[in-house]
Amino acid sequence: MFGKLTVTKIFCTDLDVMVAFYRDRLGLAVREEYPGHTVVFDTGHGGELIVSKGDKPVHIAFTEADIPAAHAALKDLGATEIVPHKTGERFELTDPEGNHLIFVNA
């Protein structure tokens, strides 16, 4: 396994409705907010649910990944180059259905 699956990013057309659902109905605490665009919820145990306005595939992130090993093992699947991340390094790839997978050593 290439890290822990701890971040999920979903997209929506009505951000206010989605925020009300996850915050008010499911009780997730807001960790970060970018008004009119994105809200990041704390899902517990270091996890995040990111809800953004838009119409895109799902994005998921594996954290605490061994970036060089994961990149070497997944490069044949079209993994992007390793680039800096706010807490280390990251790379991305796309699954067979077009969803985005992000690997970070955070």
C-alpha positions, -999 to +999 in steps of 0.1 A: +000+000+000+012+035-008+003+055+022-030+061+041-061+071+023-070+102+043-083+129+020-113+129-003-123+158-026-157+159-041-173+185-063-208+200-063-230+226-079-245+240-047-217+245-021-241+260+005-263+229+005-233+206+007-218+225+036-251+225+055-253+187+049-218+178+061-215+204+088-250+206+102-265+172+095-234+150+098-216+171+123-182+175+106-162+204+118-150+230+093-112+231+092-107+256+064-130+277+043-125+295+010-158+314+006-178+306-025-153+279-036-142+253-012-147+240+024-124+216+041-140+194+068-122+175+096-132+138+093-112+127+124-080+108+128-062+133+105-086+129+076-102+156+054-132+159+032-128+187+007-160+200-010-154+223-039-178+240-063-174+225-098-180+195-119-150+173-119-140+137-110-134+127-074-099+134-060-085+112-032-051+115-014-029+090+001-007+106+029+024+094+046+035+078+013+071+068+006+072+091-024+102+076-043+090+040-039+054+048-048+064+069-077+087+042-091+060+015-086+033+036-103+052+055-130+040+032-157+004+042-149+012+078-160+022+092-127+032+129-129+067+140-119+074+145-082+068+181-072+070+201-039+040+200-016+033+223+013+045+196+037+069+177+015+065+161-020+037+148-041+027+133-074-006+124-090-021+099-114-055+091-128-074+059-123-091+040-152-124+060-147-107+094-146-106+100-109-075+117-095-052+101-070-027+122-051+003+108-032+020+130-006+045+123+021+027+146+046 
